[in-house]
Amino acid sequence: MRAVIQRVKGAKVSVEEKMVGKIGRGMVILLGIGKDDRKEDTKYLADKVSSLRIFEDEKNRMNLSLLDIKGEALVISQFTLYGDTKRGRRPSFIQAAEPKKAEELYEKFISLLKEYNLKVASGVFGAKMLLEIQNDGPVTLILDSNKN
């Protein structure tokens, strides 16, 4: 399971020009599910994301987590994180999970974040979405549950 984490001052996601999710200060999580991923990967990433210290303290050091600041999370499904561009010019997505499995793990990840009493918004799984991000920093990190 792969996640691109962006620290944001705010973000919103729309589907067919209708806003379906919006957050204030926190993080946008672009989440890709691989064909070999399991529920254990969702637990690992939810724990990591919620406690990742990427927010500044009073000394301007990245020392606070999403939990510490009572931040918000916007989770967006992103199968293209499993795009392989080693050969040719068109990405191959054979390492991405099948939609049914991916949606199940995507929903599990969201429910685990909510267990931390975080405000969590999301996009629509499998939809074409427009994402507006107020990237703060910018701070962008890549997490991979298979490299833990």
C-alpha positions in Angstrom: 0.0 0.0 0.0 1.4 3.4 -1.0 0.5 6.8 0.2 1.5 10.3 -0.8 1.0 12.6 2.1 0.7 16.3 1.7 0.5 18.8 4.6 -2.2 21.2 3.8 -3.9 24.4 5.1 -7.1 23.1 3.4 -8.3 20.9 0.6 -11.5 19.9 -1.2 -12.5 17.3 -3.7 -15.2 17.4 -6.3 -16.9 14.9 -8.6 -18.8 16.2 -11.6 -18.5 19.7 -10.2 -20.1 18.8 -6.9 -18.0 19.0 -3.8 -17.9 15.7 -2.0 -15.2 16.3 0.7 -13.5 19.2 2.3 -11.0 19.7 5.2 -9.2 22.4 7.0 -5.6 22.1 8.4 -4.3 18.6 8.1 -3.2 16.3 5.3 -4.3 15.0 2.0 -3.6 11.3 1.6 -3.4 9.9 -1.9 -3.8 6.2 -1.3 -2.8 3.4 -3.7 -3.7 -0.2 -3.1 -1.4 -2.9 -4.5 -2.5 -6.4 -5.6 -0.6 -8.0 -2.7 -1.8 -5.6 0.0 -3.8 -6.9 3.1 -5.7 -5.4 6.0 -2.5 -5.4 8.0 -1.2 -2.8 5.5 -4.1 -0.5 6.3 -3.4 -0.7 10.0 0.3 0.0 9.5 -0.4 3.1 7.3 -3.2 4.5 9.5 -1.0 4.3 12.6 1.9 5.9 10.7 -0.1 8.6 9.1 -1.9 9.7 12.3 1.3 9.9 14.3 3.6 11.2 11.6 5.3 14.4 13.0 5.1 16.8 10.1 3.4 19.8 11.7 5.4 22.6 13.2 5.6 23.3 16.9 6.1 26.7 18.6 9.8 26.5 17.6 8.9 25.9 13.9 10.2 22.3 14.1 8.2 19.5 12.5 7.4 17.9 15.8 3.6 17.5 15.9 1.4 14.9 14.5 -2.1 15.0 13.0 -3.4 13.8 16.4 -1.5 16.5 18.2 -3.0 19.3 16.2 -6.4 17.7 16.0 -6.0 18.0 12.2 -8.2 16.7 9.4 -7.5 14.2 6.7 -8.8 14.0 3.1 -8.3 10.5 1.6 -8.3 10.0 -2.1 -8.1 6.7 -3.9 -5.1 6.8 -6.3 -4.4 3.5 -8.2 -1.9 5.4 -10.4 0.6 5.2 -7.5 1.1 1.7 -8.8 1.9 2.8 -12.3 5.0 1.2 -13.7 6.8 3.3 -16.3 10.0 1.2 -16.7 9.1 0.1 -20.3 7.5 2.1 -23.0 5.7 5.4 -22.6 2.3 4.2 -21.2 2.2 3.2 -17.6 1.3 -0.4 -16.7 -1.0 -0.8 -13.7 -0.8 -4.6 -13.3 0.6 -4.2 -9.7 -2.5 -2.3 -8.6 -5.2 -4.2 -6.8 -8.5 -5.2 -8.5 -11.2 -2.6 -7.8 -13.3 -4.7 -5.4 -10.3 -5.5 -3.2 -8.9 -2.0 -3.5 -12.2 -0.4 -2.4 -12.5 -2.7 0.6 -9.0 -1.8 1.8 -9.6 1.9 1.0 -12.7 2.0 3.1 -10.9 0.0 5.9 -8.1 2.6 5.9 -10.7 5.5 6.3 -12.5 3.7 9.1 -9.2 3.1 11.0 -8.3 6.9 10.7 -11.8 7.7 12.1 -11.1 5.5 15.1 -8.5 8.0 16.1 -11.3 10.6 16.4 -10.0 12.5 13.4 -12.2 14.3 11.0 -11.9 12.3 7.8 -13.3 13.3 4.4 -12.8 11.3 1.2 -13.3 11.3 -2.5 -15.5 8.8 -4.4 -13.7 5.5 -5.1 -13.1 5.0 -8.8 -14.5 8.4 -9.8 -12.7 11.1 -11.8 -12.1 13.8 -9.3 -10.9 17.4 -9.1 -8.7 17.9 -6.1 -7.9 21.4 -4.8 -5.0 21.6 -2.4 -3.5 24.4 -0.3 -0.2 22.7 0.1 1.5 23.9 3.3 5.3 24.2 3.1 5.2 22.4 0.8 5.6 19.2 2.7 5.1 16.0 0.7 6.1 12.5 1.8 5.8 9.0 0.3 4.9 6.0 2.5 4.9 2.4 1.4 3.7 -0.4 3.8 5.9 -2.9 2.0 9.0 -1.0 2.9 8.4 -0.9 6.7 
